[in-house]
Amino acid sequence: MTPRDCPSSPDDVYLFGTCLADLFGPEAGVDAVALLEREGVRVHFPQAQSCCGQPAYTSGNIEAARSLARSQMDLFKQPWPIVVPSGSCAGTMRHHWPLMFEGEPGLARRAQAISERVFELAEFLVRVLAVDYSSASTAPTKVALHTSCSARREMGTRTHGVELLGRLPGVELVEHGCESECCGFGGLFSIKHPDISGAMVADKVGHLRASGCDRVVSADLGCLLNITHAAQFHDLRLDGQHLASFVRSRLEGRKPEGRDR
């Protein structure tokens, strides 16, 4: 199985929830499950899952990343798609897991086989399940979409996010200045270079507010947390919501919940 030949309507999928969703945004994982189950898909959540290894990998600690990846590979024994509500984590699993085990043929083959089953959530909803959201709320709203740097470049997540939002009636996607630029989070980058990171996210918040959006949505919680908390720190109102949570709220006709600042 590869992302190109996945069954158009699989009966079962795994959900890889990600560390940030587990610790800081569990509602994103719950809403991702609800969106998948709405399409008649059974969702399996291996309880032993933890981190994909991205933080260690991007900071150069390859052995730690390999250890994490190796511990996760045993959790997905059935040949089902693995859906991830984060483009950057999905990119690590699809593109970097096989690279981590070059020189170890057995592990490399396992990593490659798993990588070919990995989908970012929006990608899976629009490209595999071909969701129809025409019955969703038609209340007009303007949203700005932020896509993490790695998700945009490795997984094409912005394209999938735009397609998904385009299937929701009443939702207007507004562009914001310097849309493709980094929000400054970058994992350990924000810790090692806080002044630079702070200036970058302040710039991002300024552009988002200038866009006139009602809220910012993103498929990457790290970026979303960085942006919304930076706005809160500067006493600026900027509601934010994970893409899965926003879509579910529209489908159920609920007023979207978000961060108050």
N, C-alpha and C positions, 0 to 999 in steps of 0.2 A: 504494500500500500504506500502511496505517496500522496502529498497534498493535492495532486492533480487527478488521482484516480480513486479517491475516497468515495464510498457509496453515497449517493445523493441523499439518502434518508437512513442513516445507520440507526439501529435499535438501541445501542449502548455506547456510551462514551465515558472516559475518565475525566474528572476535573482536577487540574493541578491548581490549587487555590492561591499559591504564592505567600511568602512571608508577610508582606505588607498588608495583604487582605486579611490574613489570619490575625495580625496584631493590631492593626489600625483601621481597617475598613471591612470588617466581616460582612457588612450588608452587601458589599459588592459581590462577594462570593455567593451569598444566598440569592441575590438577584440574578446572577449568572445561571445558577441552577434552575431558577424559575423560568428563565427565558428558554432554556434547553428543554425543560419538561413541557413547556407550552407547545412545543413542536412534536411531542410524543416520544421524546428520547429519554431513556433511563440513564440517570447520572450516577456514577460510582466515584466515591471519594475515599481513596486509600488513607486511613487514619495516620499512618506512619510518615506521610510526606512532610518535608520541611523546606529546605532551600534548594534552588536550582544550581547554586554555586556561583552565580553571576558576580556578587560583590568580591569574593575571593579571586575569581578569574580576572576581572578587570583591574584589580589592584596588584596583580602579578604573583599571587600566592596560588600557583597552579596545583600544588599537591593538595591543598585544602579543597580547592574546587573539584579536583578529581575524586576526592574522598566523598564529597557531598553528592556529586553526580552518580557515582557508583552505588551509593546507598539508595538513591531514588530509582534507579533502573529496575530493581527487583519488584517494584510496586505495580508495574504495568504489564502483568503477565499475559492478559488477554489481548488479542489483536485489534483493540478498539481505538478510535481516535482519542487523542489527549488534548483537551480544550483548556486554554490558559487565558484568564482575564487580564493579561498584561503582555503587551507586545515585546517588551524588553526581556522578560523571562522566557517567553516563547522563542524569541530569537536565540537566546542562550542554548535552549534545549534543541532547537532545530539545527542551528549552524555551528555551535561551539562544542557541544558534547562530543561529536565525532572527532573533532580536532584534539580534544584533551587526551584521547587514547591512541593517537598515532604511534605506531611502534608496538602496540599490543593488539594483534589481529583479532583475538577473541572478543575483547572488550570493545574494540573499534566497530566490529560488526554489530554488536548489540546496541551500541550507541547510535549507529547509523539507522538501524531498523526502527528504533524508538523515535529518532528525529523525524523520520518520514511520516509519523502519525501525529505530529504536533501541529496544532492550529491555534492562532490567536482567536479570541471569542468572536469579535466582529467578523473576521474572515470566515469563520465556520458558519455563522448565522446567514451571511449573504451569499457565500460561494458554495456551500454544501447544502444547507437547509433551505436556501432561497425563501427566506421568511416573507410573509405578507402581513404588513402592519396597517393596512388600509382602514381597519376598524378602530384604530387608536384615537385618542383624544385629538380634536381639531382645534383646540384652544391655541391661538397664536402665541408663539414665543420665539425669541432670538437666542441662539446659542453660539458660542465660540468653541471650536475644537482645538485642544492642544494635544500634540503627539510627541512622545519622547524621542530623543535623537536616534537612539539605537532601534527603536520600534519602527520609526519612519524609514530608516535606511535598510534594515535587515528583513523586515517583515511586510513592508508596504502598508503599515497599519493606518496611516492617514487615509489612504484610498478606501480601505474597508470601512473606516469610521464614517467617512463622507457618504458612502453608499448606504450604510445602515441608517444614518440620520435622514437621508433622502427618502426613505421608505415610511417616515413618520409624517402624517399630514399635520399641517399647522406649524411645523418646525422650520424656521429660517436659519440657515447657517451663515453667520457673518464672519468675514475675514478680519483679522487683526494685524497690525503692523508687525513686521519682522516675525511672521508666523513660524517660519522654519527654524528660528534661532532657539538655542538651549535656554531652559528656564533657570539654569544654574545649579540644579540638584546634582546630577551626575554621580550619585552614590558618595564615595569617599572624597570626590572633588570638593563638595560643599564643606567637608570637615577640614581638609588640608588647605583650602583657599577660601575661607569664609568671607573675606572682604570682596573678592571678585564675584563669588557666588551671590552674595547679597546684592551687589550692583546689578547683576544679570537678572535676578528675579524681580527686582524693583522695576527694571525696564519692562519686563514681561507683564507685570501687573498693570503698569501704566498703559501699555498698548491694549490690553484686554479691556480695561475700563473705558478707554477711548472708543472702542468698537461699538459700544452701546448694547452689548449683549446682556441678556437677563441672567445668564449663568455661563460658566465655563465647564465643559465636560472633557473628560480624558479617559483613555483606557489604561493609563498608568498611574497608580496611586502615589508613587514617589513624587512625580511631578505635581500631581494635584495637591498633595499635602504641602509641598514646598510653596506653591503659588498661593493657595488659600491662606496659609498661616503667615506668609509674608504680608499679604493684604491686611490680615488681622493685626499684625504687629504695627503696621503703619496706620491703623485705625481707618481702613478703607473697606467699603462694602464690596465684596466679590463672592457671590455664591458659587460653589463648585460641587460637582457630583461625578461619580464614576459613570462611564457610559452605560454600563449594564443597569445601574440603578435608575438613570434618567429614562432609558427605554422602557423599563418595566413600569415606571410611574405613568408614562404616557399611555401604555397599553391598558392600564387599570383605571385611567381617568383620575388619578390622584394628583394633587398639587405636588410638584417635585420637592423633596426635602433636600437641604443642602447646608453647607456651613454658613453660619449667620453673618460672617464678615466677608 
